[in-house]
Amino acid sequence: QVHLVEFGGGLVQAWGSLRVSCAASGRTFSSYAMGWFRQAPGKEREFVAAISWSGGSTYYADSVKGRFTITIDNAKNTVYLQMNSLKPEDTAVYYCGDIPYGSSWYTLSAADFRSWGQGTQVTVSS
């Protein structure tokens, strides 16, 4: 099992930036990729972004493409999500999770995450 802890959420004004981090431990070798999904109050989980452990492949939801960047530091087993040009609709709890081998990369969804952390709140004020 992969253990995940998210850091770095907070309150930011619209069009501002924020970076959230996720430290992974445990059986990370059993995962093909890491990623982020989010959940706003009263809404379903929404896939945000994913990156392979090699860093060679990334995939973004259309809603964040061009504004968010996912990166990975293999030496630290840490995944980052840099969020720029934030909008109020980005407000949600952001969860980091691992994606197992065999997942269909270009149709990734929140349901593809096998394990996830406790989440970190990101609030964007208008």
Salt bridges, closest charged atoms under 4 A:
GLU46 OE1 - ARG38 NE 2.79
ASP62 OD1 - LYS65 NZ 3.04
ASP90 OD1 - ARG38 NH1 2.92
ASP90 OD2 - ARG67 NH1 2.75
ASP98 OD2 - ARG114 NH2 2.83
